[in-house]
Amino acid sequence: MRKAERPLGVNEIAAELGCSERTVRRLYKNGTLPAYKAGGRTSPIRMDRKALAQLKKKRGAV
């Protein structure tokens, strides 16, 4: 899988949004962040690059 197609992890999402990893986890838990778990209940949070771009556009960050 090319880097441009690879889903982003929590630290990458936080860097793109300019917030902390804790904030990303809170936004995910509240349902505000269009992310997903990569497997089971304890698996890491992932987010597609396209979904992140749409979120940033919606928030006026782009």
Secondary structure, DSSP 8 states (H G I E B T S, - for coil): --TTTS-B-HHHHHHHHTS-HHHHHHHHHHT-S--EESSSTTS-EEB-HHHHHHHHHHHT--
